[in-house]
Amino acid sequence: MSAFHGKSVLITGGASGIGAATARRAAAGGGRVLIADTDEQAGPALAEEIGALFHRTDVGDFDQMKAAVDAAAEAHGGLDVLFCNAGIAGPSEGLIDQGIPYDLDRYRKTVAVNLDGPVHGVHAALPLMRGRQGASILVTSSMAGLFAPPSGEVYAATKHALIGFVRSLALTLADDPLTVNAICPGYVDTPMIAPLLPMIGELGLGGTVVAPEKVAELAERIVAERGSGDAWLIAEGVCAPFPFHDPDELLQRLHGTGTGPA
């Protein structure tokens, strides 16, 4: 039986890419899905295709995010899975002196969607999800949240922040049945990455691009396995929680080599 069976599932950025693949998988598995997205063409079309609901939602606006959460809970008798998946690429070149003006509006939009969106979603959903058996919060971060990419600094900053948010929240909720995890994909064949596919191919990395359905499969696995506080790395041939250092062990090691604080 699917881990989504009988569950109320809200997916932001659910009209395309990873979100759409997860919406299809959840609905096919017997989940009751609400797609939250700004795309008022693809979103309703997908909702009709899979028997889901669509709610026009700008995740950077808390009131809109809360309205989507409330709509899912009212229609489906609560909320079991919140997948904060919406994300956009951020500015890069304008941060350094290349004669390209700094696009403050684009910076703010990137932070609003990539970071504020999940924080808004979690804040709106926690009153409904705390203490709920089998409940899960998933957040789409990125491999760029685990490693430093050579460009896309603002995007990387938001994705690093999400991992810190997820890991800290999981500790805060350690005694609660609600689980919180991040998904950190590498290159995924989505509309956001489409403009980069030629460059990825030229770099010889075409074989590393994964299908969004693989990420959707991982999302279901995380919901089923009930772990919490993990940042799951997924790329071609790799699917596992990232091995973060234990802070106490790391501090002891650094202190032992004389590189730690006095």
N, C-alpha and C positions, 0 to 999 in steps of 0.2 A: 504494500500500500504506500502511496506517495506520502511524504512528510507534510505536504500541503493539504492533504485530504481533510475536508470539513473546516478548514481554517480561513479566517478573514485575513486577507493579504492586501497591503497597500504598497504600491511600487511607484516611487517618484522617477521621473525620466522614463516612464514606462511605455512611451509611444514608439521607441526605436531602440536598436542596439541591444545591450545587455538587459535593459528593462523590459523590452518587448519579448525577448527570448524567455525571460523569467516569468512574465505574465502568461505566456502561452503554456509554459511547463506547469505553472501553478494551477491554471484553469483546467488543463488536461488531467491533472492529478486530483481534481475534485475540490480545489480551493475556490473561495469566493473572492474575486479580485477587483480591486479598484485601481485604475490607472490614473496617476496624477501627473500632468504634463502641461506645457504651454502650447503644444502642437494641436490645434483644434481641427486638423484634418486627419492626420495619422492616428491620433489618440482615439477619437470616436470610432474610426474604421476598425481599429484593432479590437476595441471593446465589443463592437457588434460581432466581429469574427469569432471571438472566444467566449462570448456570453458574460462579459465583465461590465463594470461601470467605468465611466470616464468623468474626471473632475478637473476642470481647467485650473491649473495651479502654478503660480510663480513661487517656487520654494524659498526664494529670498525674502518673501513677504510673510511674516509670522501669521497674520490673520488668515491669509489664503491657505497656508500649510495646516493651520488648526481646523479650518473649514473642511479640508480634505480628510483629515483624521476623523473628525466628527461624522462626516458623511459615510465613511467606511464603517464606523462603529454602529451607526444608526441602521444602515442597510443590512449589515451582516452580523449583528448581535455582538459587537465588540471588535477588538483588534488583536490578532495573534502574531502576525508578521508585519513588521515595518521595514521595508527595504529602501533606504535612502540612497538612491542610485544616480540621481540627476547630477550632471557635471558638464562643464564647458572648459575649453582650452583658455589659457590666460596670456597676457602680454609678456613679451620677452625683450625684444630689441630695444624698446623705448626705455628700458631701465639703464642702459649704458649709452655712452656718447657715440652714437653712430649717425647723428644728424636726424634721427627719428624722434618725433615728439612723444613724450610720455603720455599715454592715454589713460587719464585718471578714471574716466567713466568705465573703461574696459576693466581696469584693475578692480574697481568697486564691484562691478557685475560678477567678475570671477570669484571674488571672495564671498559675495552674497549667495551665489548658487552653490559653490563647492564646499564652503564651510558653514555659512549661516544656515543654509538649507537643512543639512543634517541636524544641526543644533536645534533649529526651530522644530523639526519633525520629532525629535526625541522629547523635547520639552512638552510639545502638544500631546504626545502619545503616552508618556510615562504614567499619568493618572489612570489610564485605561489598561495598561499592560503590567504594572507592578503587581506581583502576587499571582499572576495568571500562569497556570501550568502550561508548559509547552510554548510559551511566548518567546519570540526572537526579534532582535533588532540587528539588521545587517546594514553596513555602510560601505559603499564603493569608494575605496581609496585608489591606489595605483602603485605599480612598481616604483614610480617616481616619488612615492611617499616613503620608500624604504632605502632607495639609493639616490645619489645626486646626479640628475641628468645635466648635460652641458648646455641646456637651454630650457625655456619654459619655467623660469624661476618662480613666478607667482603661482603657477599651477602646482609646482612641486611643494611650495610652502603650504598651500591649502591641503594637499594630500598628506604631507607629514603631520600637519595639525590634526587631521582626522584620526590618524593612528593613535596619537596621544589622547585624543578625546575618547576613543573607543576603549583603549586599555585602562584609562583612569575610571571611566564609567563602569566598566566591568568589575573593578575592585570595589567601587562604591556599592554596587548591587550584588556583591558576592554571596549574600545570604538570601537572595531573591531567586525564584525559579526563572525569571527573565534573563535570557542570555544576550550578550552584545559582542559582535564580531565585525572585523573589517575584511573586505575582499580586495586584494591588491593585484590586479591584472597587469600583464605586460601589454604587448600590442594585441588589440582585439579588433576584429573586422567589423567596425561600426561606422556610422556616418561621420563621427568626430575624427576618426583616424584616416578616413578615406583620402584626404588630400596628401597624407604622408606616405601612402603606400608605394608610390614610385621611388621615393627616397629610401624607404625601408628595403625595397628590392635591390636598389643600387648598392646598399651596404651589405648585401648578402644575407639579410635577416628575414627574407620573405617567408622562410619556413618556420619562423617563430610566431607568426600571427595565428591567434586562436579564434575559433568561431564563438560568437556570443552564447551559443547553446551550451558550450563547455562551462562557461561561467555560471549559467543558469543551473546546470547540473551541480556545480559546487555549492551554489546557494541552497539548494535543497539538501545537500549532504550536511551542511552546517546546521540547518534547522533540525535535521534528524539526529545528529550526534550530540547536541546539547552542551558542547564545550563553550567557554566564554573567555573573552579577552584576547583572542587570537587575531593575528593579521595574516590571512591566508594568501600566500603567493601563488599565482597561477599564470603559467606561460606554457609554451609547447614543451611537453615532457616533464613539467614540474607542477605539482599541486600539493602544497604542504604548508602548515603554519610556519611563519618566519621564526628562526631560532634566536630570539632576543637573549642577551646576557642577563643572568640574575644580578641585580644591582649590588647586593651584598658581596657576592663572589667577585664581581668585577672590581669593587672598591678594595677588597682585600688583596687582589692580585696587583692592582696599581700601587697600593701602599707598599706591598712587598718588594716592588721593583724600584721604589723610591720616586716614582713619578706622581704619586697621589698627593693630597693636601698634607701639610705638616701637622 
